[in-house]
Amino acid sequence: MDREKMFEELSIPGAPIIKTVPPGPKSQEILKYQAETESSVVSYSRGMPMAIARGKGATLEDVDGNVYIDFFAGAGVMAVGHGHPDVLKASHEQIDKVTHSLDIPTETRQRMVKTLRSVLPKELSRIFFGGPTGSDAVEQALKLAKFNTQRFGIIAFEGAYHGMTGAALALTTDSSHRDGLGPLVPGIQFIPFPYTYRNPFGCPDEQVGDQAADYLERILEDSHSGFSKPAAVILESVQGEGGTIIPSPRFLQRVREITEKHGVLMICDEIQAGLGRTGKMFAFEHAGIVPDIVTMSKALGGIGFPISAIAYREELNTWPPGKTIGTFRGNMVAFAAGSTAINWMVDNKVPERAAELGKKAMVKLKELEKSSKILGEARGIGLMMGLEMVEDKKTKKPSADLAKKVRKYAHQRGVMIEVGGHHNNVARMLPPLVITEELLMKGIDILAGVIKDLEDGKLA
């Protein structure tokens, strides 16, 4: 079978198909039940009101028969798409054997470890599976760093999202997640990230990465900076929830040089940007560096099975048995699904394909940026893209309202996206990596139409 034909057959044909403006009557009934019975903290079904019936490839169908192009992929979880046949087959076979084993080994677990070691840099030779979420991976990475250095401070970056549990939340800068919870885990300090569009240094834009690295170097070398020598510096290789902020390779290289010079561990959070999303298996590879610890989750579970892991250097493998544990660190179905999905991505050159599609997408998105009065910047790397919405391109005044309207009307026209960013004004796109070029471009055209109609006052 032709390679692109194979990708085409993974999704529902004809998408998008809007039979009734969402939410349709069946969705409304289920959404009403959710509102009456589930927690008030539920969020995604508010921005994209629908009840899902099935998913296939880069498409989703709701209970009213509407079919959407999925530019969200469960926040980056569904790298090989919904219901991937090979991954489903491996999952079903595993369910009939054994589904949970803590950390007692199985052949399936061994296959997962071998798969990860085959795609990771050889220096990251040790694997640890923690609890089932990305937050768990971050927590384990911090424990490992603190235990090895016997230091307890952590340096993170403005715009960071590292999770929702104790220390992971303390590393997350979005005040909407932190406010009202009182003091969080101590010892965490934030410094500016190289966010070129909203330059935190006032220097020429091409110098932002060096300025951010210089800032890190200064606080580590200045005894009066107020920063004690930390256990680790943690960063997202590409900031996701912070608004798809892409640091230069030079910035990541400088951080690697500075941390090595000062004996500080470097943790790269690859939970959203990793596993093919940016056009490389791991986003830090764009800079040609190897961190000390890498966190993984989301796409690691193949088609949404919960799993997380860290990979780290051999010399950090010092903690004694039982020093850190977790009941669900032995999810056999996730191991079977994850190893199958990653091997399928390698065999079919999915990261390389994501890089090619991302370049084509950015040509269209940059044309849209140039013509639009309310799209401040389009940015992306591979199939991780963001549209920063503003009230005025000269002042760059952020508009969360416009970003939410882009999400709302795109959803009504059959494209699912999410909103993020420092000011909640970035329309974010994370389509499954198996999306066809046709669906990708069709989805971008729909987004462009929504932005044009907003700009022309045709949508309220």
C-alpha positions as CSV (number, residue, x, y, z in Angstrom):
1,M,0.0,0.0,0.0
2,D,1.1,3.5,-0.8
3,R,2.5,5.1,2.4
4,E,0.2,8.2,2.3
5,K,-2.8,6.0,1.4
6,M,-2.1,4.1,4.6
7,F,-2.2,7.4,6.6
8,E,-5.4,8.4,4.8
9,E,-7.2,5.2,5.7
10,L,-6.5,5.7,9.4
11,S,-9.0,8.6,9.7
12,I,-12.8,8.9,9.0
13,P,-13.3,9.9,5.4
14,G,-14.9,13.3,4.5
15,A,-14.0,15.2,7.6
16,P,-15.1,17.6,8.8
17,I,-18.8,16.8,8.7
18,I,-21.1,19.0,10.6
19,K,-24.7,17.8,10.7
20,T,-25.8,20.0,13.5
21,V,-24.1,22.9,15.2
22,P,-22.3,21.5,18.2
23,P,-23.4,20.7,20.8
24,G,-26.2,18.7,19.2
25,P,-29.2,17.4,21.2
26,K,-27.6,14.1,22.2
27,S,-24.4,15.9,23.3
28,Q,-26.5,18.5,25.2
29,E,-28.1,15.7,27.2
30,I,-24.8,14.1,28.2
31,L,-23.2,17.5,28.9
32,K,-26.1,18.4,31.2
33,Y,-25.7,15.2,33.1
34,Q,-22.0,15.9,33.5
35,A,-22.6,19.4,34.8
36,E,-25.1,18.0,37.3
37,T,-23.0,15.1,38.6
38,E,-19.2,15.7,38.0
39,S,-16.9,18.3,39.5
40,S,-17.1,21.9,38.6
41,V,-13.4,21.7,37.7
42,V,-14.2,20.0,34.4
43,S,-12.9,22.2,31.6
44,Y,-12.3,20.8,28.1
45,S,-16.0,20.1,27.5
46,R,-16.7,23.8,28.2
47,G,-14.4,25.0,25.4
48,M,-15.4,22.2,23.0
49,P,-19.0,21.3,24.0
50,M,-19.6,17.8,22.7
51,A,-19.9,14.2,23.8
52,I,-17.6,11.9,21.9
53,A,-18.7,8.6,20.3
54,R,-15.6,7.4,18.6
55,G,-12.2,8.4,17.3
56,K,-10.3,7.2,14.3
57,G,-6.8,8.5,13.2
58,A,-6.9,12.3,13.2
59,T,-10.7,12.5,13.4
60,L,-13.3,12.4,16.1
61,E,-17.1,11.8,15.9
62,D,-19.6,13.0,18.4
63,V,-22.8,11.4,19.5
64,D,-24.8,13.6,17.1
65,G,-22.8,12.4,14.0
66,N,-20.5,15.4,13.7
67,V,-17.0,14.5,12.5
68,Y,-14.1,16.8,13.5
69,I,-10.5,17.2,12.4
70,D,-8.6,16.7,15.6
71,F,-6.0,19.4,16.1
72,F,-5.8,18.6,19.8
73,A,-5.0,14.9,20.1
74,G,-5.9,14.7,23.7
75,A,-3.3,17.4,24.5
76,G,-0.7,15.6,22.5
77,V,-1.4,12.1,23.8
78,M,-2.7,10.5,20.5
79,A,0.5,10.7,18.5
80,V,-0.4,7.7,16.3
81,G,-4.1,8.8,16.3
82,H,-7.2,7.4,17.7
83,G,-7.8,3.6,17.4
84,H,-4.5,2.8,15.6
85,P,-5.1,-0.8,14.4
86,D,-1.6,-2.2,15.3
87,V,-1.7,-0.6,18.7
88,L,-5.2,-1.9,19.4
89,K,-4.1,-5.4,18.4
90,A,-1.2,-5.3,20.8
91,S,-3.3,-3.9,23.6
92,H,-6.1,-6.6,23.1
93,E,-3.5,-9.4,23.1
94,Q,-1.9,-8.1,26.3
95,I,-5.3,-7.8,28.1
96,D,-5.7,-11.5,27.8
97,K,-2.4,-12.2,29.4
98,V,-1.6,-9.9,32.3
99,T,-2.5,-6.3,32.9
100,H,-0.6,-5.3,36.1
101,S,2.6,-6.4,37.8
102,L,4.0,-3.5,39.8
103,D,7.7,-3.7,38.8
104,I,8.0,-7.4,38.5
105,P,9.4,-7.9,35.0
106,T,7.5,-9.4,32.0
107,E,8.5,-9.8,28.4
108,T,6.2,-6.9,27.6
109,R,7.9,-4.6,30.0
110,Q,11.3,-5.7,28.7
111,R,10.1,-4.9,25.1
112,M,9.1,-1.4,26.3
113,V,12.5,-0.8,27.9
114,K,14.3,-2.0,24.8
115,T,12.1,0.2,22.6
116,L,12.9,3.3,24.7
117,R,16.6,2.6,24.8
118,S,16.5,2.3,21.0
119,V,15.2,5.8,20.5
120,L,16.9,7.6,23.4
121,P,20.5,8.8,23.3
122,K,22.8,6.1,24.5
123,E,23.9,8.2,27.5
124,L,20.4,7.9,29.0
125,S,20.7,4.3,29.6
126,R,18.5,3.9,32.7
127,I,14.6,3.8,32.7
128,F,12.2,4.2,35.6
129,F,8.5,3.9,35.3
130,G,6.6,5.9,37.9
131,G,2.9,6.6,38.3
132,P,0.5,7.0,35.4
133,T,0.8,10.8,34.6
134,G,3.3,13.3,33.4
135,S,3.2,14.9,36.8
136,D,4.5,11.7,38.3
137,A,7.5,11.6,35.9
138,V,8.4,15.2,37.0
139,E,8.1,14.3,40.6
140,Q,10.4,11.3,40.1
141,A,12.9,13.4,38.1
142,L,13.1,15.9,41.0
143,K,13.6,13.2,43.6
144,L,16.4,11.7,41.6
145,A,18.1,15.0,41.2
146,K,17.8,15.9,44.8
147,F,18.9,12.5,46.0
148,N,22.0,12.6,43.9
149,T,23.1,16.1,44.6
150,Q,21.9,16.4,48.2
151,R,20.7,19.9,47.1
152,F,17.1,20.8,47.2
153,G,16.5,24.0,45.1
154,I,15.2,23.8,41.6
155,I,15.4,26.5,38.9
156,A,12.5,26.6,36.4
157,F,11.3,29.0,33.8
158,E,8.5,31.5,33.3
159,G,5.7,30.0,31.2
160,A,6.4,26.5,32.4
161,Y,3.8,23.8,32.7
162,H,5.1,20.7,34.5
163,G,2.0,19.2,36.0
164,M,-0.6,19.4,38.8
165,T,0.8,17.4,41.7
166,G,2.8,18.9,44.6
167,A,6.3,19.7,43.3
168,A,5.1,19.6,39.6
169,L,2.5,22.3,40.4
170,A,5.1,24.4,42.2
171,L,7.1,24.3,38.9
172,T,4.1,25.4,36.9
173,T,3.7,29.2,36.6
174,D,0.1,29.7,35.5
175,S,-1.5,31.6,38.4
176,S,-4.9,30.1,37.5
177,H,-3.6,26.7,38.7
178,R,-1.8,28.0,41.8
179,D,-4.0,30.8,43.2
180,G,-6.0,30.0,46.3
181,L,-3.9,26.9,47.3
182,G,-1.6,28.6,49.8
183,P,2.2,27.9,49.9
184,L,3.4,25.3,47.5
185,V,6.6,23.2,47.6
186,P,9.5,25.5,48.6
187,G,12.9,25.9,47.0
188,I,11.7,26.6,43.4
189,Q,12.7,29.8,41.7
190,F,11.8,31.0,38.2
191,I,13.8,32.9,35.6
192,P,12.8,34.2,32.1
193,F,12.4,31.9,29.2
194,P,13.4,33.1,25.7
195,Y,10.0,34.1,24.6
196,T,11.0,36.2,21.6
197,Y,7.5,37.6,20.7
198,R,7.2,39.0,24.2
199,N,10.9,39.8,24.7
200,P,11.5,39.8,28.4
201,F,14.9,41.6,28.1
202,G,14.3,44.5,25.7
203,C,17.2,43.4,23.6
204,P,17.2,42.7,19.8
205,D,15.1,39.7,19.2
206,E,18.0,37.6,17.9
207,Q,19.7,38.0,21.2
208,V,16.9,36.8,23.4
209,G,18.2,33.2,23.8
210,D,21.7,34.4,24.8
211,Q,20.2,36.9,27.2
212,A,18.2,34.1,28.9
213,A,21.2,31.9,29.1
214,D,23.4,34.7,30.4
215,Y,20.7,35.3,33.1
216,L,21.0,31.7,34.2
217,E,24.8,31.9,34.2
218,R,24.8,35.1,36.3
219,I,22.5,33.8,39.0
220,L,24.6,30.7,39.4
221,E,27.9,32.6,39.6
222,D,26.8,35.7,41.6
223,S,26.8,34.9,45.4
224,H,24.4,37.7,45.9
225,S,21.8,36.6,43.3
226,G,19.6,35.2,46.0
227,F,19.8,31.7,44.3
228,S,21.5,29.0,46.2
229,K,23.1,26.3,44.0
230,P,20.2,24.1,42.9
231,A,19.9,20.4,42.4
232,A,18.6,20.9,38.9
233,V,17.4,23.2,36.1
234,I,14.2,21.9,34.5
235,L,12.8,23.1,31.3
236,E,10.4,22.1,28.5
237,S,12.4,21.6,25.3
238,V,9.5,23.4,23.7
239,Q,7.0,25.2,26.0
240,G,3.5,23.7,25.4
241,E,0.8,25.2,27.6
242,G,2.9,28.3,27.9
243,G,2.0,29.1,24.3
244,T,4.1,26.9,21.9
245,I,7.3,28.9,22.7
246,I,10.2,27.4,20.8
247,P,13.7,28.2,22.2
248,S,16.7,28.4,19.8
249,P,19.1,25.4,19.7
250,R,21.7,27.8,20.9
251,F,19.8,28.5,24.1
252,L,19.5,24.8,24.9
253,Q,23.2,24.3,24.1
254,R,24.1,27.2,26.5
255,V,21.9,25.8,29.3
256,R,23.6,22.4,28.8
257,E,27.1,24.1,29.0
258,I,26.2,26.2,32.0
259,T,24.7,23.3,34.0
260,E,27.6,21.1,33.3
261,K,30.1,23.8,34.3
262,H,28.3,24.3,37.7
263,G,27.6,20.7,38.5
264,V,23.8,21.2,38.2
265,L,21.6,18.5,36.6
266,M,19.6,19.4,33.5
267,I,16.1,18.0,33.3
268,C,14.3,18.2,29.9
269,D,10.6,17.8,30.1
270,E,9.5,16.0,26.9
271,I,6.1,15.0,28.1
272,Q,4.3,17.0,25.4
273,A,7.1,17.8,22.9
274,G,8.7,14.4,22.9
275,L,8.1,11.2,20.8
276,G,8.0,12.7,17.4
277,R,5.9,15.8,17.9
278,T,8.5,18.4,16.8
279,G,10.1,16.4,13.9
280,K,12.6,14.6,16.1
281,M,12.0,11.8,18.5
282,F,12.8,14.2,21.3
283,A,12.7,18.0,21.0
284,F,16.1,18.5,22.7
285,E,17.7,16.6,19.7
286,H,17.2,19.8,17.6
287,A,20.0,21.3,19.7
288,G,22.3,18.3,19.6
289,I,22.4,18.0,23.4
290,V,21.9,15.2,25.9
291,P,20.3,16.3,29.3
292,D,20.9,14.3,32.5
293,I,17.2,13.4,33.0
294,V,14.3,13.2,30.6
295,T,10.6,13.0,31.5
296,M,8.1,11.2,29.3
297,S,4.3,10.5,29.3
298,K,1.4,11.5,27.0
299,A,2.2,9.7,23.7
300,L,4.2,7.1,25.6
301,G,1.0,5.1,26.2
302,G,0.4,4.6,22.5
303,I,-3.3,5.4,22.3
304,G,-4.0,7.0,25.6
305,F,-3.1,4.4,28.1
306,P,-1.7,6.1,31.2
307,I,2.0,5.7,31.7
308,S,5.0,7.9,32.6
309,A,8.8,7.3,32.7
310,I,12.1,9.0,33.2
311,A,15.3,8.2,31.5
312,Y,18.6,9.2,33.0
313,R,22.4,8.7,33.0
314,E,24.0,5.7,34.5
315,E,25.9,7.7,37.2
316,L,22.6,8.9,38.7
317,N,21.4,5.3,39.3
318,T,22.2,5.5,43.0
319,W,18.9,5.2,44.8
320,P,18.3,2.0,46.8
321,P,15.4,-0.4,46.1
322,G,12.0,1.0,47.2
323,K,13.3,4.6,47.6
324,T,10.5,5.6,45.3
325,I,7.5,3.5,44.3
326,G,4.0,3.7,42.8
327,T,1.2,1.2,42.4
328,F,0.5,1.8,38.7
329,R,4.1,1.7,37.5
330,G,3.5,-1.8,35.9
331,N,0.7,-1.1,33.4
332,M,1.3,-3.9,31.0
333,V,-1.3,-2.7,28.5
334,A,0.4,0.7,28.3
335,F,3.7,-1.0,27.8
336,A,2.4,-3.2,24.9
337,A,0.6,-0.2,23.3
338,G,3.5,2.2,23.8
339,S,6.2,0.0,22.5
340,T,4.1,-0.9,19.4
341,A,3.3,2.7,18.7
342,I,6.9,3.9,19.0
343,N,8.2,1.1,16.8
344,W,5.5,1.9,14.3
345,M,6.6,5.6,14.3
346,V,10.2,4.6,13.7
347,D,9.4,2.1,10.9
348,N,7.2,4.6,9.1
349,K,9.4,7.6,9.7
350,V,6.6,9.5,11.5
351,P,8.9,12.1,13.2
352,E,10.5,13.0,9.8
353,R,7.0,13.2,8.2
354,A,5.9,15.5,11.0
355,A,8.8,17.8,10.3
356,E,7.8,17.9,6.6
357,L,4.1,18.5,7.3
358,G,5.0,21.2,9.9
359,K,7.1,23.1,7.3
360,K,4.2,23.1,4.9
361,A,1.8,24.1,7.5
362,M,4.0,27.0,8.7
363,V,4.1,28.4,5.1
364,K,0.3,28.8,5.2
365,L,0.2,30.0,8.8
366,K,2.9,32.7,8.1
367,E,0.9,33.9,5.2
368,L,-2.1,34.2,7.5
369,E,0.0,36.1,10.0
370,K,1.1,38.5,7.4
371,S,-2.5,39.3,6.2
372,S,-4.3,39.3,9.5
373,K,-4.7,42.2,11.8
374,I,-5.4,40.1,14.9
375,L,-2.9,37.2,14.5
376,G,0.3,38.6,16.2
377,E,2.5,35.6,15.5
378,A,2.2,32.1,14.0
379,R,4.9,29.8,15.3
380,G,5.6,26.1,15.2
381,I,8.0,23.2,15.0
382,G,6.9,19.9,13.5
383,L,3.2,19.4,14.3
384,M,3.3,21.6,17.4
385,M,1.9,25.0,16.4
386,G,0.5,28.1,18.0
387,L,-1.4,31.3,16.9
388,E,-0.9,34.2,19.2
389,M,-4.0,36.4,19.0
390,V,-3.8,40.1,19.8
391,E,-6.1,43.1,19.7
392,D,-3.5,45.2,17.8
393,K,-0.3,43.9,16.1
394,K,1.6,47.1,16.9
395,T,1.0,47.1,20.6
396,K,0.8,43.3,20.8
397,K,-1.9,43.6,23.4
398,P,-2.9,40.0,24.0
399,S,-6.5,38.9,23.5
400,A,-7.7,35.8,25.4
401,D,-11.2,36.6,24.1
402,L,-10.2,36.2,20.5
403,A,-8.3,33.0,21.2
404,K,-11.4,31.5,22.8
405,K,-13.6,32.6,19.9
406,V,-11.2,31.0,17.5
407,R,-11.6,27.7,19.5
408,K,-15.4,28.1,19.6
409,Y,-16.0,28.8,16.0
410,A,-13.4,26.4,14.7
411,H,-15.1,23.7,16.7
412,Q,-18.5,24.7,15.2
413,R,-16.9,24.3,11.8
414,G,-15.3,21.0,12.5
415,V,-11.8,21.6,13.9
416,M,-10.7,21.0,17.5
417,I,-8.0,23.1,19.0
418,E,-7.1,24.3,22.5
419,V,-6.1,27.6,24.1
420,G,-3.0,28.3,26.1
421,G,-0.2,30.9,26.5
422,H,1.0,33.4,29.1
423,H,-2.2,35.4,28.6
424,N,-4.4,32.5,27.4
425,N,-4.3,34.1,24.0
426,V,-2.6,31.4,21.9
427,A,-4.7,29.0,19.8
428,R,-2.7,25.8,20.0
429,M,-2.5,22.9,17.5
430,L,-1.3,19.4,18.3
431,P,-2.8,17.2,15.6
432,P,-2.1,13.4,15.7
433,L,1.2,12.8,13.8
434,V,-0.7,10.5,11.4
435,I,-2.8,13.3,10.0
436,T,-2.8,13.6,6.2
437,E,-1.6,16.7,4.5
438,E,-5.1,17.1,3.1
439,L,-6.7,17.1,6.5
440,L,-4.0,19.4,8.0
441,M,-4.4,22.0,5.3
442,K,-8.2,21.8,5.4
443,G,-8.1,22.4,9.1
444,I,-5.8,25.4,8.7
445,D,-8.1,26.8,6.0
446,I,-11.0,26.6,8.5
447,L,-9.0,28.3,11.2
448,A,-8.0,31.0,8.7
449,G,-11.6,31.5,7.8
450,V,-12.6,31.9,11.4
451,I,-9.9,34.5,12.0
452,K,-10.9,36.4,8.9
453,D,-14.5,36.4,9.9
454,L,-13.6,37.6,13.4
455,E,-11.5,40.3,12.0
456,D,-14.3,41.4,9.6
457,G,-16.9,41.4,12.4
458,K,-18.9,38.6,11.0
459,L,-18.6,36.6,14.2
460,A,-19.5,38.0,17.6
